[in-house]
């Protein structure tokens, strides 16, 4: 709303918003072959620690593609590609996110450390820091995502450098694991918001 000349009524200018068309989206997005390239990835590894649901895993793959995460490590009995249910929910993101399966979460954490990552567990602990407080100094980072019922395993917590939590203001103290992962991932990119094009090939 802007004011006209002194003593006149305000004039209202409306700007109509238009959704981006599907063709415009196709022109902007990376081709799968480009998105699958290993270089210039955002320095976050997700370690899925005994997650039960194929659909949660697929959803996490899709979100990880959204930030060009470095990799997803599945551990323990976490279902992993190739599985039709994962592929369907991931909308093909299993082709664009590097992934590996490990028999134990300990092995997955060791591989993340070999790649230079600090280890964070997304878990409620007495000394957990908010995902809102992440800074560039925390990266590269591997985030352990725990089981839908029991959360992050004791083994993973013991090997973690820090715990991360998502503030909860209502009656419930937890979120769906795929939703929580999405929130954490997009808080990870906030400190890099002026540099995001660096992570696109």
Secondary structure, DSSP 8 states (H G I E B T S, - for coil): -B--STTS--B----------HHHHHHHS--HHHHT-SSS-EEEEEEEES---HHHHHHHHHHHHHTTEEEEEEETT---SS-HHHHHHHTTGGGTS-EEEESSHHHHHHHHHHTT-EEEEES--TT-EEGGG--GGG-SEEEEE-BTTTBS-HHHHHH-SEEEE----SS-----HHHHHHHHHHHHHHTTTTSGGGG--
